[in-house]
Amino acid sequence: MTDRKLSPQESAFCRAYVMDTGRDAQAAALKAGYSSNGAKQQGYRLLQRPHIKAEITRLEAEALRRSGVVNSL
């Protein structure tokens, strides 16, 4: 796992991506405040970064824990 800190915009992207049931990187980039001109490409680039992947994984695990799904397995 990486120790790199997320910028506020990267953090917003991760939260928006996890909350979007369709896992739409472009929509998450727009919600995080990235430009509409390059949101599709920026969303793709963000998903390639190890620290972004790690945060998305952490947020997904947290969401599962909160929902009780993990405890019921």
Secondary structure, 3 states (H helix, E strand, C coil): CCCCCCCHHHHHHHHHHHHCCCCCHHHHHHHCCCCCCCHHHHHHHHHHCHHHHHHHHHHHHHHHHHHCHHHHC
